[in-house]
Amino acid sequence: MKLEAATRAIKDCSERMNAVYGNVVFDEWAIVSFTSGKGTVTSYVGPRKEGFSKNFVNDLNALRTELLNTKHEIGDFDFARHGTGTHFDALMALGNEIYLICNSTTDSIQNITKNSRWLGAQVPFAELSEKFRADPVAE
C-alpha cells in the first residue's frame, strides 16, 4: 500500500471510531518509519505538528518496551494502558519497521476504555489492522 492510501484508510478508521464512540478517540495519528535506525515521521494529523517530532522520544516511553522488545507482525497492535497526556496510547505495525502511532492528547487510554462504547470503537481499529496485514505499507 502506498503512503497516501494508508493515510486515507487511517482517516476513515478514525472517523468510524469517533462515530461509534460518540467522541474523538485519538486526536493524534502519525505514521513513523524506523527503517533508518531512528523514528522518522512520514505523516501526521493532530494538534501539535511541531511538538510531535520534538517530544517523540519522551512521548514514546509508555510504548517503548512494546516497540523495541516485541516482534510485531504487520497488522499487530499494542496499547499503553498507563499513557497519559501526550504519551502515546497505541501503535500498529503497518509495514516493515513502519508503525502507526495513535494518541489522545486530552485523555488517557485507561479512561477511554472505561466507556462501554470503546468495545464498538475497536472494531474499525481491528479492521484497519487487517487491511495492513493484507496490503502492508511500503516505502
PLY file of the C-alpha trace (Angstrom):
ply
format ascii 1.0
element vertex 139
property float x
property float y
property float z
element edge 138
property int vertex1
property int vertex2
end_header
0.00 0.00 0.00
1.24 3.48 -0.78
1.50 6.09 1.96
-1.40 8.15 0.55
-3.73 5.13 0.61
-2.61 4.28 4.15
-3.34 7.84 5.28
-6.84 7.67 3.76
-7.50 4.31 5.46
-6.36 5.70 8.82
-8.55 8.81 8.40
-11.56 6.62 7.58
-10.86 4.41 10.60
-10.56 7.45 12.85
-13.88 8.86 11.66
-15.61 5.50 12.15
-14.12 5.04 15.63
-15.20 8.54 16.66
-18.75 7.97 15.35
-19.15 4.72 17.27
-17.50 6.08 20.41
-19.50 9.33 20.31
-16.38 11.44 20.81
-12.83 11.71 19.50
-10.85 8.63 20.49
-7.41 9.51 19.12
-6.85 13.13 18.11
-3.28 12.40 17.06
-2.20 9.87 14.41
1.25 9.52 12.88
2.98 7.12 10.52
6.54 6.65 11.71
9.32 4.79 9.91
12.15 3.21 11.88
13.97 1.94 8.79
16.76 4.49 9.19
17.52 3.37 12.74
15.59 6.26 14.26
11.97 7.35 14.14
11.11 9.45 11.09
7.61 10.90 10.92
6.26 10.43 7.40
2.67 11.54 8.04
0.99 13.35 10.93
-2.53 14.50 11.82
-3.13 16.19 15.14
-3.00 19.30 17.29
0.76 19.58 17.82
2.53 19.33 14.49
5.84 20.84 15.71
5.71 19.36 19.19
5.14 15.79 18.00
8.60 15.28 16.50
10.30 17.37 19.17
8.80 15.31 22.01
8.73 11.96 20.20
11.33 10.15 22.33
9.70 11.20 25.62
6.14 10.54 24.39
7.11 7.05 23.26
8.03 6.00 26.82
4.73 4.23 27.55
5.09 2.09 24.40
8.88 1.82 24.23
9.04 -1.74 25.59
6.35 -2.98 23.21
8.02 -1.29 20.24
11.61 -2.28 20.94
11.20 -5.70 22.58
8.26 -7.22 20.75
8.41 -8.61 17.21
5.35 -7.10 15.56
3.97 -8.81 12.53
2.27 -6.46 10.09
-1.17 -5.62 11.47
-0.23 -6.33 15.10
-1.02 -3.61 17.60
-0.38 -2.74 21.24
-1.93 -0.31 23.71
-0.18 1.53 26.55
-2.57 1.13 29.44
-0.95 3.83 31.54
-0.11 6.50 28.99
-1.36 9.96 29.90
-1.25 13.38 28.28
0.90 13.39 25.19
2.41 9.94 25.88
1.37 7.68 23.02
-1.57 5.34 23.58
-1.30 2.78 20.79
0.81 1.52 17.94
0.12 -0.68 14.93
2.63 -2.28 12.57
1.83 -1.08 9.05
4.85 -2.46 7.20
8.47 -3.44 7.71
9.57 -1.13 10.56
6.70 1.26 9.76
4.20 1.99 12.53
1.05 3.93 13.16
1.22 5.83 16.45
-2.15 6.79 17.97
-2.74 9.15 20.84
-5.33 11.12 22.72
-3.74 14.34 23.91
-6.74 15.08 26.11
-7.48 11.73 27.78
-5.75 8.51 28.80
-6.39 5.16 27.18
-7.33 3.95 30.65
-10.24 6.44 30.75
-11.18 5.86 27.11
-11.54 2.12 27.69
-13.86 2.66 30.67
-16.57 3.89 28.30
-18.76 0.97 27.17
-18.72 2.34 23.60
-14.98 1.58 23.45
-15.79 -2.05 22.59
-17.58 -1.00 19.41
-14.93 1.60 18.56
-12.31 -1.16 18.49
-13.99 -2.82 15.51
-12.80 -0.24 12.92
-9.33 -0.34 14.52
-9.18 -4.15 14.18
-10.44 -3.89 10.59
-7.67 -1.39 9.86
-5.09 -3.84 11.17
-6.45 -6.49 8.79
-6.16 -4.05 5.86
-2.48 -3.61 6.58
-1.95 -7.37 7.03
-3.35 -7.85 3.53
-1.58 -4.84 1.99
1.37 -3.52 4.02
2.77 -0.03 3.66
5.90 0.03 1.53
8.24 2.98 1.39
0 1
1 2
2 3
3 4
4 5
5 6
6 7
7 8
8 9
9 10
10 11
11 12
12 13
13 14
14 15
15 16
16 17
17 18
18 19
19 20
20 21
21 22
22 23
23 24
24 25
25 26
26 27
27 28
28 29
29 30
30 31
31 32
32 33
33 34
34 35
35 36
36 37
37 38
38 39
39 40
40 41
41 42
42 43
43 44
44 45
45 46
46 47
47 48
48 49
49 50
50 51
51 52
52 53
53 54
54 55
55 56
56 57
57 58
58 59
59 60
60 61
61 62
62 63
63 64
64 65
65 66
66 67
67 68
68 69
69 70
70 71
71 72
72 73
73 74
74 75
75 76
76 77
77 78
78 79
79 80
80 81
81 82
82 83
83 84
84 85
85 86
86 87
87 88
88 89
89 90
90 91
91 92
92 93
93 94
94 95
95 96
96 97
97 98
98 99
99 100
100 101
101 102
102 103
103 104
104 105
105 106
106 107
107 108
108 109
109 110
110 111
111 112
112 113
113 114
114 115
115 116
116 117
117 118
118 119
119 120
120 121
121 122
122 123
123 124
124 125
125 126
126 127
127 128
128 129
129 130
130 131
131 132
132 133
133 134
134 135
135 136
136 137
137 138
